[in-house]
Protein backbone atom coordinates (compact mmCIF):
# COMPACT_ATOMS: atom_id res chain seq x y z
CA UNK A 1 0.00 0.00 0.00
CA UNK A 2 2.80 2.42 0.88
CA UNK A 3 4.60 1.63 -2.41
CA UNK A 4 1.39 2.50 -4.27
CA UNK A 5 1.11 5.81 -2.42
CA UNK A 6 4.71 6.67 -3.37
CA UNK A 7 4.05 5.80 -7.01
CA UNK A 8 0.85 7.87 -7.13
CA UNK A 9 2.61 10.84 -5.56
CA UNK A 10 5.51 10.59 -8.02
CA UNK A 11 3.04 10.52 -10.90
CA UNK A 12 1.16 13.45 -9.40
CA UNK A 13 4.24 15.65 -9.23
CA UNK A 14 5.74 14.71 -12.63
CA UNK A 15 7.09 18.00 -14.09
CA UNK A 16 4.71 18.20 -17.08
CA UNK A 17 1.68 17.89 -14.77
CA UNK A 18 2.36 20.44 -12.06
CA UNK A 19 3.48 24.00 -11.55
CA UNK A 20 5.34 23.51 -8.28
CA UNK A 21 5.73 21.61 -5.03
CA UNK A 22 6.28 23.37 -1.73
CA UNK A 23 7.60 21.35 1.17
CA UNK A 24 6.83 22.72 4.65
CA UNK A 25 8.55 21.32 7.78
CA UNK A 26 6.04 20.58 10.54
CA UNK A 27 7.96 18.84 13.32
CA UNK A 28 11.08 16.81 14.04
CA UNK A 29 11.11 15.05 17.41
CA UNK A 30 13.56 12.52 18.84
CA UNK A 31 13.12 10.32 21.89
CA UNK A 32 16.43 9.25 23.42
CA UNK A 33 16.05 6.03 25.38
CA UNK A 34 18.06 7.15 28.41
CA UNK A 35 15.98 5.47 31.11
CA UNK A 36 16.17 2.04 29.48
CA UNK A 37 16.91 -0.25 32.41
CA UNK A 38 13.37 -0.20 33.79
CA UNK A 39 11.90 -1.83 30.67
CA UNK A 40 14.94 -3.82 29.49
CA UNK A 41 15.26 -1.91 26.24
CA UNK A 42 18.83 -0.63 26.34
CA UNK A 43 19.53 -2.00 22.84
CA UNK A 44 17.30 0.83 21.59
CA UNK A 45 19.13 4.16 21.41
CA UNK A 46 16.52 6.51 19.92
CA UNK A 47 13.20 6.87 18.14
CA UNK A 48 12.54 9.78 15.76
CA UNK A 49 9.47 11.24 14.04
CA UNK A 50 9.94 13.74 11.21
CA UNK A 51 6.80 15.29 9.68
CA UNK A 52 6.39 17.64 6.74
CA UNK A 53 3.56 18.91 4.54
CA UNK A 54 3.60 19.19 0.76
CA UNK A 55 1.51 21.57 -1.33
CA UNK A 56 1.29 20.71 -5.03
CA UNK A 57 0.14 23.57 -7.28
CA UNK A 58 -1.15 22.67 -10.73
CA UNK A 59 -1.17 24.87 -13.86
CA UNK A 60 -4.86 25.72 -13.32
CA UNK A 61 -3.87 27.04 -9.83
CA UNK A 62 -5.72 24.24 -8.03
CA UNK A 63 -3.75 22.68 -5.19
CA UNK A 64 -3.37 19.33 -3.50
CA UNK A 65 -2.19 18.91 0.12
CA UNK A 66 -0.60 15.97 1.89
CA UNK A 67 1.40 15.13 5.00
CA UNK A 68 4.38 12.77 5.17
CA UNK A 69 5.60 11.21 8.41
CA UNK A 70 8.96 9.43 8.61
CA UNK A 71 9.46 7.18 11.63
CA UNK A 72 12.96 5.89 12.36
CA UNK A 73 14.79 4.19 15.18
CA UNK A 74 18.42 3.44 15.97
CA UNK A 75 19.86 0.58 18.01
CA UNK A 76 23.27 -0.18 19.44
CA UNK A 77 24.06 -2.60 16.59
CA UNK A 78 22.52 -4.06 13.43
CA UNK A 79 21.64 -7.33 15.15
CA UNK A 80 19.37 -5.42 17.55
CA UNK A 81 17.23 -3.80 14.85
CA UNK A 82 14.76 -6.69 14.70
CA UNK A 83 14.28 -6.57 18.47
CA UNK A 84 12.12 -3.47 18.08
CA UNK A 85 9.34 -2.34 15.79
CA UNK A 86 6.83 0.42 15.14
CA UNK A 87 3.10 0.21 15.75
CA UNK A 88 0.97 3.14 14.62
CA UNK A 89 -2.43 4.12 16.00
CA UNK A 90 -5.02 6.14 14.08
CA UNK A 91 -8.20 8.12 14.75
CA UNK A 92 -10.31 10.12 12.29
CA UNK A 93 -11.44 9.82 8.69
CA UNK A 94 -11.26 10.97 5.09
CA UNK A 95 -14.43 12.54 3.69
CA UNK A 96 -15.98 14.67 0.95
CA UNK A 97 -17.74 17.97 1.65
CA UNK A 98 -19.82 20.30 -0.52
CA UNK A 99 -20.81 23.95 -0.55
CA UNK A 100 -24.21 23.14 0.99
CA UNK A 101 -22.61 21.90 4.20
CA UNK A 102 -22.89 18.22 3.34
CA UNK A 103 -20.28 15.66 4.40
CA UNK A 104 -19.98 12.22 2.86
CA UNK A 105 -17.92 9.15 3.82
CA UNK A 106 -17.02 7.99 0.31
CA UNK A 107 -13.53 6.56 0.83
CA UNK A 108 -12.46 3.00 1.65
CA UNK A 109 -9.21 1.45 2.81
CA UNK A 110 -7.67 -1.96 3.41
CA UNK A 111 -7.81 -2.61 7.14
CA UNK A 112 -7.03 -5.87 8.95
CA UNK A 113 -7.51 -7.86 5.73
CA UNK A 114 -10.87 -6.25 4.95
CA UNK A 115 -12.06 -3.27 2.92
CA UNK A 116 -13.73 -0.78 5.27
CA UNK A 117 -14.95 2.80 5.22
CA UNK A 118 -12.02 5.13 5.95
CA UNK A 119 -13.36 6.12 9.34
CA UNK A 120 -11.90 5.36 12.78
CA UNK A 121 -13.97 7.14 15.47
CA UNK A 122 -11.77 5.62 18.19
CA UNK A 123 -8.01 5.28 18.48
CA UNK A 124 -7.10 1.88 16.96
CA UNK A 125 -4.10 0.13 15.42
CA UNK A 126 -3.31 1.35 11.89
CA UNK A 127 -2.61 -1.79 9.87
CA UNK A 128 -3.69 -3.27 6.54
CA UNK A 129 -3.40 -6.82 7.86
CA UNK A 130 -3.62 -8.73 11.15
CA UNK A 131 0.04 -8.13 11.99
CA UNK A 132 0.04 -4.87 14.01
CA UNK A 133 3.69 -4.16 13.16
CA UNK A 134 3.58 -1.12 10.90
CA UNK A 135 4.52 -1.87 7.27
CA UNK A 136 5.26 -5.50 8.07
CA UNK A 137 6.04 -7.79 5.16
CA UNK A 138 2.94 -9.03 3.32
CA UNK A 139 4.71 -11.80 1.37
CA UNK A 140 4.42 -15.55 1.83
CA UNK A 141 6.16 -15.56 5.20
CA UNK A 142 9.63 -16.46 3.97
CA UNK A 143 11.01 -13.01 4.78
CA UNK A 144 11.33 -11.33 8.20
CA UNK A 145 8.60 -9.04 9.53
CA UNK A 146 10.93 -6.07 9.04
CA UNK A 147 11.60 -6.88 5.37
CA UNK A 148 9.95 -3.69 4.07
CA UNK A 149 11.60 -1.40 6.60
CA UNK A 150 14.16 0.82 4.90
CA UNK A 151 17.50 2.50 5.42
CA UNK A 152 19.45 5.10 3.48
CA UNK A 153 23.09 5.58 2.56
CA UNK A 154 22.68 9.00 4.15
CA UNK A 155 21.43 8.29 7.70
CA UNK A 156 19.76 11.73 7.81
CA UNK A 157 17.77 11.16 4.62
CA UNK A 158 14.35 9.59 3.96
CA UNK A 159 14.49 10.21 0.21
CA UNK A 160 14.30 7.58 -2.54
CA UNK A 161 17.87 8.32 -3.57
CA UNK A 162 20.19 6.04 -1.62
CA UNK A 163 17.33 4.02 -0.14
CA UNK A 164 17.45 0.25 0.49
CA UNK A 165 14.98 -2.31 1.82
CA UNK A 166 16.04 -4.29 4.86
CA UNK A 167 15.37 -7.61 3.12
CA UNK A 168 17.69 -6.68 0.25
CA UNK A 169 20.68 -5.62 2.32
CA UNK A 170 21.46 -5.02 5.98
CA UNK A 171 22.49 -1.45 6.84
CA UNK A 172 25.98 -0.52 7.94
CA UNK A 173 24.51 1.91 10.49
CA UNK A 174 21.92 0.35 12.86
CA UNK A 175 18.98 2.47 11.79
CA UNK A 176 15.67 1.68 10.02
CA UNK A 177 12.65 3.76 9.03
CA UNK A 178 9.13 3.58 7.63
CA UNK A 179 6.98 6.35 6.17
CA UNK A 180 3.31 7.22 6.00
CA UNK A 181 1.40 9.41 3.55
CA UNK A 182 -2.24 8.89 4.55
CA UNK A 183 -3.85 10.67 1.61
CA UNK A 184 -4.32 13.94 -0.25
CA UNK A 185 -6.79 16.77 0.21
CA UNK A 186 -8.01 19.03 -2.60
CA UNK A 187 -10.84 21.32 -3.68
CA UNK A 188 -12.42 21.05 -7.12
CA UNK A 189 -13.85 24.42 -8.15
CA UNK A 190 -15.93 22.95 -10.98
CA UNK A 191 -17.96 20.74 -8.62
CA UNK A 192 -17.53 22.87 -5.48
CA UNK A 193 -16.57 19.72 -3.59
CA UNK A 194 -13.54 19.07 -1.41
CA UNK A 195 -11.71 15.90 -0.41
CA UNK A 196 -10.81 16.34 3.28
CA UNK A 197 -8.51 14.66 5.80
CA UNK A 198 -9.05 14.74 9.55
CA UNK A 199 -6.62 12.22 11.01
CA UNK A 200 -4.59 11.94 14.19
CA UNK A 201 -1.80 9.41 14.72
CA UNK A 202 0.36 8.00 17.47
CA UNK A 203 3.52 6.37 16.15
CA UNK A 204 4.98 4.09 18.80
CA UNK A 205 8.15 2.08 19.29
CA UNK A 206 7.74 -1.34 20.92
CA UNK A 207 9.93 -4.25 21.83
CA UNK A 208 9.19 -6.81 19.12
CA UNK A 209 8.38 -9.44 21.76
CA UNK A 210 5.45 -7.22 22.81
CA UNK A 211 4.00 -7.09 19.27
CA UNK A 212 1.98 -10.25 18.54
CA UNK A 213 2.02 -11.76 15.06
CA UNK A 214 -1.74 -11.31 14.89
CA UNK A 215 -4.00 -8.83 16.64
CA UNK A 216 -7.37 -7.12 16.52
CA UNK A 217 -7.63 -3.35 15.96
CA UNK A 218 -7.83 -2.87 19.75
CA UNK A 219 -5.26 -5.57 20.61
CA UNK A 220 -2.52 -3.14 21.62
CA UNK A 221 -2.59 0.23 23.38
CA UNK A 222 -0.16 3.15 23.15
CA UNK A 223 0.45 2.85 26.89
CA UNK A 224 2.20 -0.50 26.24
CA UNK A 225 4.84 1.11 24.01
CA UNK A 226 8.31 2.26 25.00
CA UNK A 227 7.45 5.66 23.54
CA UNK A 228 4.80 7.24 21.31
CA UNK A 229 5.13 10.40 19.23
CA UNK A 230 2.04 12.16 17.87
CA UNK A 231 1.29 13.77 14.53
CA UNK A 232 -1.74 14.68 12.44
CA UNK A 233 -2.82 15.04 8.81
CA UNK A 234 -5.68 17.53 8.80
CA UNK A 235 -6.98 19.54 5.85
CA UNK A 236 -10.67 20.48 6.12
CA UNK A 237 -12.01 22.92 3.54
CA UNK A 238 -13.64 26.10 4.86
CA UNK A 239 -16.16 27.28 2.25
CA UNK A 240 -16.59 30.69 3.88
CA UNK A 241 -12.86 31.44 3.83
CA UNK A 242 -12.25 29.39 0.64
CA UNK A 243 -9.21 27.64 2.05
CA UNK A 244 -8.18 24.49 3.91
CA UNK A 245 -7.90 24.73 7.67
CA UNK A 246 -5.56 22.59 9.74
CA UNK A 247 -6.74 21.58 13.19
CA UNK A 248 -5.76 19.09 15.86
CA UNK A 249 -9.47 18.59 16.53
CA UNK A 250 -11.09 15.68 14.68
CA UNK A 251 -14.01 16.71 12.45
CA UNK A 252 -17.44 15.67 13.80
CA UNK A 253 -18.17 13.52 10.73
CA UNK A 254 -15.25 11.30 11.74
CA UNK A 255 -16.65 10.59 15.19
CA UNK A 256 -19.67 8.59 16.21
CA UNK A 257 -20.45 4.86 15.94
CA UNK A 258 -19.10 2.50 13.30
CA UNK A 259 -16.00 2.27 11.15
Phi, psi and omega in degrees: 000316180295320177301320179296318179299319178297315181298315180297321180293320179297320177296318184298325185256019174300136190308323184282358182252346187226161179267331180180157176233125177251127179255128185239114176298137179250308180200158176209104188235137179234130173261120175263125188278067185281325182261062192270342185295326186294333179240018175052054183230029187290350173289339178272124180268314185202162177222128187234143174233118177245128184232135173216154176260155173229135175243118180258122179252125183266165182303330179277009178078356174289153186232155175233141186236140175207158178243139175241131175242128176248121183247122183226156174217154182232139179241175184289336177204168184297323181298336183274351184301320183280002176274357181224162179196166184253132171240130180250143178245147187225147170214138179124197184202173168245137185207162175258144174231159177230174186289350178268005180090006180282148174229140188222130177270090187252000189249142179244165175211161171279127185211117181048051175067019176225157172266122183229163172297137182285074178212124178231091183293339178241160179288118183223168177296139179260098183208142178279339181228185186286346176279115183288346177300124183296133178057035176292161183291133181256020182278203187276010177093003180275346180252160180292161180300330182273012188306322184267003169292156188231162172216164185231148176304326174262109185297348178265357187254146172241018184277165179294326178294125179083009185270146179222147172274146182299325182287341180276322185198138177282144181286157174277332176255132185286075181214136177227158177212159170227163182226157177223134172228092193287356178149177180240151175242144180198157177244133179252109185297325183298322181259350184057035177241151180233143169263123188243151173238134173218085190228136173240145184227150165236115177262124192232142176259130181237158161289138185297331179293344179264002179251105181294158178292330177225146182208170167262169179302334180255014188288340176231157178234149178304329181296342179276350184281162172290323179195142174238141175237137188256148174206169180216155172234101189225115175220102181242123187285130177258108184290331179290317182268350180056051178200164175274134174259147175247129183215145174283347179279136179282135181298144182305326181297338182275350182257176182099176187289155173087156175232000000 
